[in-house]
Amino acid sequence: MKGDALEERCNDAFAAVREFEQLHSLDLQSMGIAYFEDRSELVKFAIRSGSCLNLPDEAVHDAVLLMDRVASTGNGYERESSYQMVAACMKVAAHRACEEVGWSDLEACTGVPASEIQASEDKIHSVLDEDTAAISALRCIQVYLEWMGCDFKDPKCVADMVSVPTALATESLTDINFLNCRPSVVATAVLYASRRNRGIVPYWPSVLVKLTGYRDMSSPELAVAVKAAQRLYTKWMGSQGPHGSQHASYSSAAPTPGGSSPRGQSPVWGGSTPYG
């Protein structure tokens, strides 16, 4: 049955998220001062490049997480080749999402020669011991929304349920307050803040409690993330201008599980596993 298939798919997807989080974490101390100084511009560069390459948002978010993982090794970030590293992360993340990017397009959109991107990609594989897994917070949000019944092929559902959390997740990429939080926690905080600030009850639906096990938003890790997400929502709304409120509300009728995943594939890793 469709409902059974959905439940199995979302449970498997979140199990993959849990496994990824257990096996991977960021070491902020190892990232270095130079990386923190440069990171915001590098993230913006990744977003611009992803848009130029017409990559799905989740692939760009994965690339940023991969970038953070490389910097976390302590020997993966060099300022003089920082944009080459970002371009290489974009290529790797796109490949993992089954979005093949041609060298000519990559060069045109990033301004980085293919030979330098290849050299940086080789270094990424080396410093990460060939483990280039990356499951971003946006991937987790997509799992949550699918489980809540969002049909990603339905423009209304995308406008009502997906657009604001996706915008907040994108804004969170440049906020270092989220670097201490696991992707699933960032996703939880972003979706919770999105619903709470728009008066959508329940703020954290029981179906998501069942899927994630997250219940208490006042627990230490979630409290930090929720506070940052609330602040991020206020800042984001302020940047939307006088018409921002038009995008800030939708029907509060709670959807039931039964939506389709983005692009018709698993919402977590596209067409391949996160570990392959």
C-alpha positions as CSV (number, residue, x, y, z in Angstrom):
1,M,0.0,0.0,0.0
2,K,1.1,3.6,-0.7
3,G,1.0,4.5,3.0
4,D,3.1,1.6,4.0
5,A,5.6,2.3,1.2
6,L,5.8,5.9,2.4
7,E,6.3,5.0,6.0
8,E,9.1,2.5,5.1
9,R,10.8,5.1,2.8
10,C,10.7,7.9,5.4
11,N,11.8,5.6,8.2
12,D,14.7,4.2,6.1
13,A,15.6,7.8,5.1
14,F,15.7,9.0,8.7
15,A,17.7,5.9,9.7
16,A,20.3,6.9,7.1
17,V,20.3,10.4,8.6
18,R,20.9,9.0,12.1
19,E,23.7,6.8,10.8
20,F,25.3,9.7,9.0
21,E,25.2,11.8,12.2
22,Q,26.7,9.0,14.3
23,L,29.6,8.5,11.9
24,H,30.3,12.2,11.0
25,S,30.6,15.3,13.1
26,L,32.2,18.7,12.6
27,D,35.3,19.8,14.5
28,L,35.0,23.5,14.7
29,Q,38.4,24.0,16.4
30,S,40.1,22.2,13.6
31,M,38.5,24.4,10.9
32,G,40.8,27.4,11.8
33,I,40.3,31.1,11.9
34,A,40.9,31.7,8.2
35,Y,38.0,29.3,7.3
36,F,35.6,31.1,9.6
37,E,36.6,34.4,8.2
38,D,36.0,33.2,4.6
39,R,33.1,30.9,5.1
40,S,30.2,33.2,4.6
41,E,31.6,34.3,1.2
42,L,32.3,30.7,0.2
43,V,28.8,29.7,1.0
44,K,27.4,32.5,-1.1
45,F,29.7,31.5,-3.9
46,A,28.4,27.9,-3.7
47,I,24.8,29.2,-3.8
48,R,25.5,31.4,-6.8
49,S,27.3,28.6,-8.6
50,G,24.6,26.1,-7.8
51,S,22.0,28.4,-9.3
52,C,24.0,28.9,-12.4
53,L,24.4,25.2,-12.8
54,N,20.7,24.7,-12.1
55,L,21.4,22.2,-9.3
56,P,18.6,21.3,-6.9
57,D,18.9,23.2,-3.6
58,E,19.6,20.0,-1.6
59,A,22.7,19.3,-3.7
60,V,24.1,22.8,-3.0
61,H,23.3,22.4,0.8
62,D,25.1,19.0,0.7
63,A,28.1,20.7,-1.0
64,V,28.3,23.3,1.9
65,L,28.2,20.5,4.5
66,L,30.9,18.6,2.5
67,M,33.0,21.9,2.5
68,D,32.6,22.0,6.3
69,R,33.7,18.4,6.6
70,V,36.8,19.1,4.6
71,A,37.7,22.1,6.8
72,S,37.1,20.0,9.9
73,T,40.0,17.7,9.0
74,G,42.4,20.5,9.9
75,N,44.4,20.1,6.7
76,G,41.8,20.5,4.1
77,Y,41.4,24.2,3.9
78,E,43.9,26.5,2.1
79,R,42.8,30.1,1.5
80,E,44.7,30.4,-1.8
81,S,42.6,27.5,-3.2
82,S,39.4,28.0,-1.4
83,Y,37.2,28.6,-4.4
84,Q,38.7,25.6,-6.1
85,M,37.7,23.6,-3.1
86,V,34.1,24.9,-3.1
87,A,33.8,24.1,-6.9
88,A,35.1,20.6,-6.2
89,C,32.6,20.1,-3.4
90,M,29.8,21.2,-5.8
91,K,31.0,18.6,-8.3
92,V,31.1,15.8,-5.7
93,A,27.8,16.7,-4.2
94,A,26.1,16.9,-7.6
95,H,27.5,13.5,-8.6
96,R,26.2,12.0,-5.4
97,A,22.8,13.5,-6.1
98,C,22.9,12.0,-9.6
99,E,23.2,15.4,-11.1
100,E,26.1,15.2,-13.5
101,V,27.8,18.5,-14.2
102,G,29.9,19.0,-17.3
103,W,33.4,20.5,-17.0
104,S,32.6,23.4,-19.3
105,D,29.5,24.3,-17.3
106,L,31.4,24.0,-14.1
107,E,34.2,26.3,-15.4
108,A,31.7,28.8,-16.7
109,C,29.7,29.0,-13.5
110,T,32.5,29.0,-11.0
111,G,35.3,30.7,-13.0
112,V,37.7,28.0,-11.9
113,P,39.7,26.0,-14.4
114,A,38.8,22.3,-14.7
115,S,42.3,21.2,-13.9
116,E,42.3,23.1,-10.6
117,I,38.8,21.7,-9.7
118,Q,40.1,18.2,-10.4
119,A,43.1,18.7,-8.2
120,S,41.0,20.0,-5.4
121,E,38.6,17.1,-5.8
122,D,41.4,14.6,-5.5
123,K,42.5,16.3,-2.3
124,I,38.9,16.1,-0.9
125,H,38.8,12.4,-1.5
126,S,42.2,12.1,0.1
127,V,41.6,14.1,3.3
128,L,38.2,12.4,3.8
129,D,39.5,8.9,3.1
130,E,37.1,8.6,0.2
131,D,34.1,9.2,2.5
132,T,32.3,12.1,0.8
133,A,28.9,11.5,2.5
134,A,26.8,14.6,3.2
135,I,23.2,14.7,4.3
136,S,22.3,18.3,4.9
137,A,19.5,19.8,7.0
138,L,17.5,20.5,3.9
139,R,17.5,16.8,3.1
140,C,16.1,16.2,6.5
141,I,13.4,18.9,6.0
142,Q,12.4,17.2,2.8
143,V,11.9,13.9,4.6
144,Y,9.9,15.6,7.3
145,L,7.6,17.3,4.7
146,E,7.2,14.2,2.7
147,W,6.1,12.3,5.9
148,M,3.7,15.1,6.6
149,G,2.0,14.6,3.2
150,C,3.6,17.1,1.0
151,D,3.5,16.2,-2.7
152,F,6.7,17.9,-4.1
153,K,5.2,17.8,-7.6
154,D,2.2,20.0,-6.5
155,P,3.1,23.7,-6.9
156,K,0.6,24.7,-4.2
157,C,2.1,22.2,-1.7
158,V,5.6,23.5,-2.5
159,A,4.5,27.1,-2.1
160,D,2.6,26.4,1.2
161,M,4.9,23.9,2.9
162,V,8.3,23.9,1.2
163,S,9.3,27.4,0.2
164,V,9.7,29.1,3.6
165,P,11.5,26.2,5.4
166,T,13.8,25.9,2.3
167,A,14.5,29.7,2.4
168,L,15.3,29.5,6.2
169,A,17.5,26.5,5.6
170,T,19.4,28.4,3.0
171,E,19.8,31.4,5.3
172,S,21.1,29.1,8.0
173,L,24.0,28.0,5.8
174,T,25.9,31.3,6.6
175,D,25.0,31.3,10.3
176,I,27.8,29.7,12.3
177,N,25.5,29.2,15.3
178,F,24.2,26.1,13.5
179,L,27.6,24.5,13.0
180,N,27.4,22.9,16.5
181,C,24.1,21.2,15.6
182,R,23.4,18.0,13.8
183,P,21.6,18.3,10.4
184,S,18.4,16.7,11.8
185,V,18.4,19.2,14.7
186,V,18.8,22.2,12.4
187,A,16.0,20.8,10.2
188,T,13.8,20.4,13.3
189,A,14.5,23.9,14.5
190,V,13.9,25.5,11.1
191,L,10.6,23.7,10.5
192,Y,9.5,24.4,14.1
193,A,10.3,28.1,13.9
194,S,8.7,28.3,10.5
195,R,5.4,26.9,11.7
196,R,5.4,28.7,15.1
197,N,6.0,32.1,13.6
198,R,3.2,31.6,11.1
199,G,0.8,30.3,13.8
200,I,0.5,26.8,12.4
201,V,-0.4,24.4,15.1
202,P,0.8,22.0,16.2
203,Y,4.2,23.6,15.9
204,W,5.9,20.2,15.9
205,P,3.3,17.6,14.7
206,S,3.1,14.2,16.4
207,V,3.9,12.4,13.1
208,L,7.3,14.1,13.3
209,V,7.8,13.1,16.9
210,K,7.1,9.6,15.8
211,L,9.6,9.8,13.0
212,T,12.4,11.6,14.7
213,G,12.0,10.9,18.4
214,Y,12.4,14.7,19.0
215,R,9.8,15.8,21.6
216,D,11.2,18.5,23.9
217,M,12.2,21.7,22.1
218,S,13.7,22.9,25.4
219,S,16.4,20.1,25.5
220,P,19.9,21.7,25.3
221,E,20.8,21.0,21.6
222,L,17.3,21.7,20.3
223,A,16.9,24.9,22.5
224,V,20.1,26.4,21.0
225,A,19.0,25.5,17.4
226,V,15.4,26.7,17.9
227,K,16.6,30.1,19.4
228,A,18.9,30.6,16.4
229,A,16.1,29.6,14.0
230,Q,13.7,32.0,15.6
231,R,16.2,34.8,15.2
232,L,16.8,33.7,11.7
233,Y,13.1,33.8,10.8
234,T,12.8,37.4,12.1
235,K,15.8,38.5,10.1
236,W,14.5,36.7,7.0
237,M,11.0,38.2,7.3
238,G,12.6,41.7,7.7
239,S,14.4,41.2,4.4
240,Q,11.2,40.3,2.5
241,G,9.9,43.8,2.5
242,P,6.3,44.9,2.8
243,H,4.9,41.9,0.9
244,G,6.8,39.3,3.0
245,S,3.7,38.5,5.0
246,Q,2.0,37.2,1.9
247,H,4.5,34.3,2.0
248,A,4.3,33.8,5.7
249,S,1.1,31.9,6.2
250,Y,-0.9,29.0,4.9
251,S,-3.7,26.8,5.9
252,S,-3.0,25.2,9.3
253,A,-4.9,22.1,8.5
254,A,-2.5,19.3,9.5
255,P,-1.5,17.1,6.4
256,T,-1.5,13.4,6.8
257,P,1.3,11.2,5.7
258,G,1.1,10.4,2.0
259,G,3.1,12.8,-0.1
260,S,5.7,12.1,-2.8
261,S,9.4,12.7,-2.4
262,P,11.2,15.5,-4.3
263,R,12.2,14.5,-7.9
264,G,10.5,11.2,-7.4
265,Q,13.5,9.7,-5.5
266,S,14.5,9.2,-2.0
267,P,14.5,12.6,-0.3
268,V,17.8,11.9,1.5
269,W,20.3,10.8,-1.1
270,G,18.7,11.1,-4.5
271,G,19.5,8.1,-6.6
272,S,22.3,6.6,-4.6
273,T,23.0,5.7,-1.0
274,P,24.8,8.3,1.2
275,Y,27.7,6.0,1.8
276,G,28.5,4.7,-1.7
